[in-house]
């Protein structure tokens, strides 16, 4: 499936009404007035707080109201009200990006509805759990939950919910790569919709069915379904889905060889995304156009859309980072308020107790009460200060980790941009003597970029596992030089610091490129081995090939800068070349300081 435009159109019917009415601040304000001005029972107060959570446009305030409703429902032991409050908490946590907390609330909702034997409510809980699993890309468990929800709705009179559940099931099958099952579900949804006549269900079913047919290379029927979906959803101003389906039609045209029509569709999808502020789609369609123009050898247009892609990619990454930091700040403030409320409740209970005691023996306990209050206050003050300090330290560490991860991401992006520019420039210099130097420079930049990508993907800060890193680096070089054989590896599973990983990568990069370019002329069974092991304070690196070898004079003519770079980097690592055998192939044996 195409990674740029095949987004999930997952319809959670049990959230759709809440999402729509949550925009109505006026209703939320009127409910807050009712809460403050009227004398309500605990059950009425819990219901009002839950309604505020449904309508309030500020997700953090809505979440706080839902949690207060849950506390009251637990206090009055109303299980159904607990489940309803937890449903709101689950939806709000998911929209705030806290999938773990949302998942926990969804499980509690399902357990309560099971204990109350509320069958149809269980179906909605299963659908919410499916969304939690889908958010973590756990497709098998999402499919299992949707099947359970479907079994319930199949025997109920909730025909629309039944159709939407099957539609969602088909979409998860599509994302998981089970295309035949996805086709079956979308066709079943279309059959059910003949009675419902719901445009949204019809549009999404045909559009997603068209996307499956594109993946199966059934191009004519794919284009027919995609165009029907566009004709339904475009008048409804569903520009998100419409732009995706238009881009898919462009994919069909490209596969059919109609490149001009494909280009028009890609540009139409990008224009729609720009007009409606769909940043993710602008990013994805720009990347698609960059690849499209690169294959057409139109490098100026390819670079133009690559730059547009990078702008929106950085914007979305920054937005996600800021969102996470704000979530940390919000969580800190909510926990602080809850601690203050708990402290006030404790003080209130203590005051009632002491009133009763002082009424009995006021003269004796006045002094005791004063001393106890003073001691408790000091302890509580110390505990609060300690707790606040811990929270501040934790918050700073989390922010530091986020910023360091973002830094690695930015460095990786910048290096990839440099690599892309060098790659484009090398195309322009085909046949020119400078082309080899530019390609060599590109390979060195990609070796550096790989370090920061590993640090970013593995959520590390200063160390990385050298085994995975070196194997990926060498295999990437084999792919770049179109080598027809595979290297062999024997690398210890150990980690090294960033200051060691980068020079080692550049040394291995130079040696492997030398072998791939010059060693295997007229060699029928080429071999290349990479061995890395630790010995006390040193890292032993061996690289062997069975090529034609080389002489010092040849090295000076063909790769003098590369050889100088190897020696310079080894000296930088306080190491030395233990052995360089050039008789039967080339055998490098290097030792460097292991940090």
C-alpha positions, 0 to 999 in steps of 0.5 A: 500500500502507498505510504503517503495517501492511504490514510485510515478513514475509521468511523467511530459512530459512538464518538461522532455525536460527542465530537460534534456537540463538543464545539458548543461552548454556550451549552457547557457554560449554561451547565456550569451555571446550573452546577454552581447556582442550584442545589443538586443531589449527588447523582444529578451533580454527577450527570451534570459534570458528565454533560459538561465533559461532553459539550466543553470544547476545552479537552483538559477541562472536559476531562477534569469534569469527567473525572469528577463525575466518576468520583461521585458515581463511585461514591454513590455506587452507581455502576451505570453512571461510572461506565458512562463517565469512563466512556467520556474519559476514554474518548477524551484521553484518546483525543489528547493522545494518551492512548494508554489511559484511554485503553485502561478506561475502555477496559473498565467500561467493558467490565462494568457493562458485562456485570450489568448485562448491558449487551448493546453497550458492550458492543460500543465498548468493544468498538472503542477498544478496537480504536485503542488497538488500532492507534497502537497498530495492533490490527489482530486485536482490533479485528477481534474486538470489532468482530465481537461488536458486529456479533452483537449488532447483527442481532439488534435493531441498530442497523446503522451501528451494524453497518458502521462496525462492518465498515470499520472492520473492513478498514482494519483488514485493509490496513493489516493487508488482508485485502480479500477480507476487506473487500468482503466487508466493504461489499457487505456494508454496501449491501446493508446501506441499500436499506439505510441509504446513508451517504457517509457509509456509501462514500467511505465504503466505495472509496475504501473499496477502491483503495483495496482494488488499487492495491490488487491492481484491479484498476478499472473497478478501482477508479469506478469506486473511487470516483463514486466516492468523490462524487458523494463526499465532495458535495458534503465538503468532506475534503479530507477523504475526498483529497485522499481518494483523488490522489488514489485515482492519480495512482490508478492513472500512473499505473495505467501509464497515463502520467499527464492525468496522474499528475493532474490528479496529484496536483488537484489533491494537493490544491484541495489540501492547501485550500482546507489547511490539511497539513498531513495531506499537504505533506503526503501529497508533496512527497508523492509529487516529489517522487513522481517528478524524480522518476520523470527526471524533472529534478527542479520540480522534484526538489520543489515538492521535496522542500514543501514536504520537509516544511510540513513534516517539520511543522507536524513534528514540532506540533506533536512535540509541543503537544506532548510538552503541554500534556505533561504540563496539564497533567502536572496541574491536574495532579496538583489540584487533585492533591490540594483537594485531597489535602483540604478534605483531610483537613476538614475531617480532622477539624470535625473530629477535634470539635467533638473531642474539644467539646468533651475535654476542652482544657486538656486537648487544646494544648495537644491539638495545637502541638499535633496541628503544628507537627502535622503542618510541618510534615505536610509542608515538607511532603508537599515541597518534596513532591513538588520538587520531584514533579519538577525534576520529572517534568524537566527530565521528560522535556529534556528527553523530548527535546533531545529526541527532537534534536536527533530528528532535526539532525537526521532530517537535515542530513537527509536533505543534504543527501537528497541534494547531493543525489539530485546534483549527481544526476545532473553530473552524469559522465562528469569526473566530479560525479564520483566525489559527490556520490562518495560525499553522499554516502558519508552523509548517509552514514552520519544520518543513519546514526541520528535516525537510530537514536531517534527511532530507538528513543536513545540519547547517546549510545546505540547498538552497533550490531544493527547499525553496522549491518544496516549501513553495509547492506545499504551500501550493497544496495546502492552499488547493486551488489549481486551477493550478500555480505556475512556478519559476525558482530558482538551485541554491544553498544557504543557512544555517539563519539565512537559510532560516527568514526567507526561508521565512516571507516567501515563506509570507506573500506566497503565502498573501496571493495565494492568499486574495485575488488571484485573485477573478474571474481566469480564468487565474491565474498565480504566479511565484517567481524566486530568484537570487544577485547578488554578496552579495545574494539577489534574490527576485521573486514575481509574480501576475496578481491584482486587486492591493491597496491599503495600506488593504486590506493594513492591514485584511486582513493587517496582521500578515503585512505587518509580519512581512514587513518585520520579517524582511527587515530582520532579513536586512539587506535591503530591498523594491526594488519593490512593483508593485500595478497589474497584479497584485502584483509583489514584488521583494526583496533580502536579504543572501546568507550 
